[in-house]
Amino acid sequence: MGNEGARVVKRSLVIAGHRTSVSLEDAFWRRLRGIAAERGLSLNRLAATIDASRGGANLSSAIRVFVLEAEGRAAVARSGADRSDQ
């Protein structure tokens, strides 16, 4: 990943009818959009789902953890699929 992925970008989301600003590294925004597309959800809908389950964490942190956990699950699934091909 180059430096451009580490650049923090602030974007507005609408969650539960309220506009909120979220600052994330560009790499997290790209992957979050990809996850939303894979699930057939809008970015706002996925963010609302994350928001509803974040507990006391701030939204930016909750999104980063969500993306990392989703990537971990995907890696495990790919690893299992690779082994079944052998």
Secondary structure, 3 states (H helix, E strand, C coil): CCHHHHCEEEEEEEECCEEEEEEEEHHHHHHHHHHHHHCCCCHHHHHHHHHHCCCCCCHHHHHHHHHHHHHHHHHHHHHHHHHHCC
